[in-house]
Structures are given as structure tokens and as C-alpha cells.
């Protein structure tokens, strides 16, 4: 893996772009780690309409199991996370 850092003082905010040959588990874990580290709070990975979201723990009202999935309820939406993903990567604090 090659890593480049370009400093540009004209940017209004930091951003990271990942270039990859294919989207594999290693890249997805890297993305998840970067998002969790930049958020500064406890977050959990969840999906809604095949889009991954990182929900702040403080916004979760309750969670319930449904087969092999966990339904995560906030005041605004219901998201889904597989139990496998929930055990492996979801909670992190920075």
C-alpha cells in the first residue's frame, strides 16, 4: 500500500481520498477506522438502503435483533447491521 500526504493550506477542511484497485475488506476497514477516528465519539456501523452509515451511540434509542441482523433505532431512522459486523468493528472511540 502506498500512502501520500499532500498539504494544501487553501483547503477549508481536511479530506481523504482512497484510490484502490478493488474494494476489499482491508479498504473497508480502513475507511471505517478513518471515519470513526475523525468523529471523536462512539459510533456504530449500520446500513440503510445498502448505504453504510456511522451512527453516534448517543443518538441510538434502542436496538433489537431480527434473525441474523440488529435493527438500530434512532429518533429519525431505523438502520440494520449484521451481527458479524457488529461484533467485529462497530464500536470505537477517539
C-alpha positions in Angstrom: 0.0 0.0 0.0 1.3 3.4 -0.9 0.4 6.5 1.2 0.7 10.1 0.0 0.0 13.2 2.1 -0.4 16.5 0.3 -0.6 19.6 2.5 -2.8 22.4 1.0 -3.4 25.4 3.2 -6.2 26.7 0.8 -8.5 23.8 1.9 -11.4 24.8 4.1 -11.5 21.3 5.7 -9.4 18.1 5.6 -10.5 15.3 3.3 -9.2 11.9 2.4 -9.5 10.1 -0.9 -8.7 6.4 -1.1 -7.7 5.0 -4.6 -7.8 1.3 -4.8 -7.7 -1.4 -7.5 -10.7 -3.2 -5.9 -13.0 -2.6 -2.9 -11.9 -5.3 -0.4 -12.3 -5.9 3.3 -9.0 -4.2 4.1 -10.1 -1.0 2.3 -13.5 -1.1 4.0 -11.9 -1.5 7.4 -9.5 1.4 6.7 -12.5 3.6 5.7 -14.4 2.6 8.8 -11.4 3.3 11.0 -10.8 6.7 9.5 -14.4 7.7 9.9 -14.5 6.6 13.5 -11.2 8.4 14.3 -12.3 11.6 12.8 -15.7 11.7 14.6 -14.4 11.9 18.1 -17.3 9.9 19.6 -18.6 6.4 19.9 -20.1 5.2 16.6 -21.6 2.1 15.2 -21.6 1.0 11.6 -25.1 0.3 10.1 -26.8 0.1 6.8 -29.9 1.7 5.3 -30.9 1.0 1.7 -27.4 -0.6 1.0 -25.6 2.6 2.2 -23.3 2.4 5.2 -23.8 5.0 7.9 -21.9 5.6 11.1 -24.4 6.3 13.9 -23.4 8.1 17.1 -24.1 5.9 20.1 -25.7 8.9 21.9 -28.4 9.1 19.1 -29.4 5.4 19.4 -32.8 5.0 21.1 -32.7 1.1 21.2 -31.5 -1.9 19.2 -33.3 -5.2 18.6 -32.4 -8.5 16.9 -34.1 -9.8 13.9 -32.7 -13.1 12.6 -29.0 -12.5 11.8 -29.4 -8.7 11.9 -29.5 -6.0 14.5 -32.0 -3.2 13.9 -30.8 0.1 15.2 -33.4 2.7 16.0 -32.8 6.4 16.3 -35.4 9.1 16.6 -35.1 9.7 12.8 -34.5 6.3 11.2 -34.1 2.5 11.5 -30.8 1.0 10.3 -29.5 -2.5 10.0 -26.2 -4.1 11.0 -25.3 -7.8 10.7 -24.3 -9.4 14.0 -21.0 -10.4 12.4 -20.1 -6.7 11.6 -21.4 -5.5 15.0 -19.1 -7.9 16.8 -16.0 -7.2 14.6 -15.8 -3.5 14.0 -18.6 -1.4 15.2 -17.7 0.4 18.5 -14.7 2.6 18.6 -13.8 5.8 20.4 -11.4 8.5 19.5 
